[in-house]
C-alpha cells in the first residue's frame, strides 16, 4: 500500500537521522541522549534558574551582555532539542524581549507572549504552552513578567467603567485584565503601576493553583512560580514577592 511504503520510508529516515545525529553529537551527552529519546531531567534548580535571570538582568542594565550571538551557527548546537531553564509568560509588546533583558543564550528561555501577560481567561494556547514547558521540557521556574507602560493595562484602566465594546477580540483581552484594575482602585501610588503589579500577582496566583499540571508541580517542589515587572526606561526587572 502507498501509505505503508511512505510510513516505512519515513520511519527509516527518522531512525537513520537520529542515529547520525547521536553520532555527530557524541561529544555532547545531553544532546546525544535527546537524539535517542526524551529530554533528560532538568539539572538546574529553580533557585539557580532565578539567580541566572537576576544576574543576567544586571549585566543587561550595566551594558555588559554576554550573549550577543544570534546567527544560524548559534542555533546549530540545539538543533536536536531544547533545554530551557525557565518559562517566561510575558507581554507581546515589541519592547519586551526576555532573552535580551535577562541576557540569556539561545534555548535558555521558553517564552510565551500574550498582550497584557494575563493568565486567567487566556485560553488553552497560553495555559497549554505553560503546561508543556513544565511537563515536557522540565523547566524548574515559571515567571510571569509584566512591564512598565503596558498598553493592555492602560486600556483596561481607560475602559474599566465604559460600556463600549472594543473591536474584535481586543475587548475580551482587556476585560480579562480589568479585575487587576478593580483590585487596585483607590490604593495609594500610581494607578497604572499598581494595576500592572496586581496583574502579575494574579497571574502567579492562578498558576500556583492551575490543575492538572502546574499546581501539582509547585506543590511537590518540582517548580517555582514567580513574578516580576520590567522597567522599559531603566532595563531593570523588579521581582515581586
Secondary structure as GFF3:
##gff-version 3
##sequence-region A 1 241
A	DSSP	alpha_helix	2	24	.	.	.	ID=ss1
A	DSSP	alpha_helix	29	36	.	.	.	ID=ss2
A	DSSP	alpha_helix	46	61	.	.	.	ID=ss3
A	DSSP	alpha_helix	72	76	.	.	.	ID=ss4
A	DSSP	beta_strand	86	90	.	.	.	ID=ss5
A	DSSP	alpha_helix	98	101	.	.	.	ID=ss6
A	DSSP	beta_strand	109	113	.	.	.	ID=ss7
A	DSSP	alpha_helix	124	135	.	.	.	ID=ss8
A	DSSP	beta_strand	141	147	.	.	.	ID=ss9
A	DSSP	alpha_helix	151	158	.	.	.	ID=ss10
A	DSSP	alpha_helix	170	184	.	.	.	ID=ss11
A	DSSP	alpha_helix	191	208	.	.	.	ID=ss12
A	DSSP	alpha_helix	214	220	.	.	.	ID=ss13
A	DSSP	beta_strand	224	230	.	.	.	ID=ss14
A	DSSP	beta_strand	237	240	.	.	.	ID=ss15
###
